[in-house]
Amino acid sequence: MDWTSLVGAMFFFTLLLVATFAFVSKQKTEKRMKDPTAEKSTLAKDKSSHGKPADV
């Protein structure tokens, strides 16, 4: 196994991790958007920007 195979394997492993993280984050965001009782973000137009952030 030379260094190019190692770099290629590390690339694909990192790509898989990032894609998995993005998919999980997208699912959490969509679930939260469908929840009518979820606290609004401080970036929302009808919420005070001086409050506690919703995801903390």
N, C-alpha and C positions, 0 to 999 in steps of 0.2 A: 504494500500500500504506500504510494507516494503522496507527496503533499497536495497534489491537485485533487486526488480522491478525497482526502480529508477536508479540504476547503469546500468541495462540492457537497459533501455530506453535511457539513456544518451549515451551508447555505440552505439546503432543503429542510433541515431540522428547524432552523430559525424561521423560515418561511411558513412551515407548518404551525409553529407556535404562534406566530403573529396572526395567521388566518384563524386559528382556533380562538384566540383572544378577541378578535374582531367579531366573530360569529356570536360568542357568548355575550359580549357587550351589546350587540344589536338586539339579541333576544331580550335582554334585561330592559333595554330602552323601550322596545315595543310593548312589553308587558306593562311597564310603568305608564306608557302613554294611554293604554286601554283602561287603566284603573282610574275611575272617577274620583276616588277618595285620596289619591296621591297628592302630596303637598306640591304646590307650584314652585317653579324655579324662580330665583331672584332676578333672572333675565326676562321673565314674562312681563308683558305690558301692564297687566292688572295686579301686579304684586310689588310691594315695596322693595327697593334694592338695598335697604338697610337691614333686612331681616337675616335670619340664619339660612344658609344654603340648604336646599331640599335634600341633597344626597350626603349630608354629613351626619 
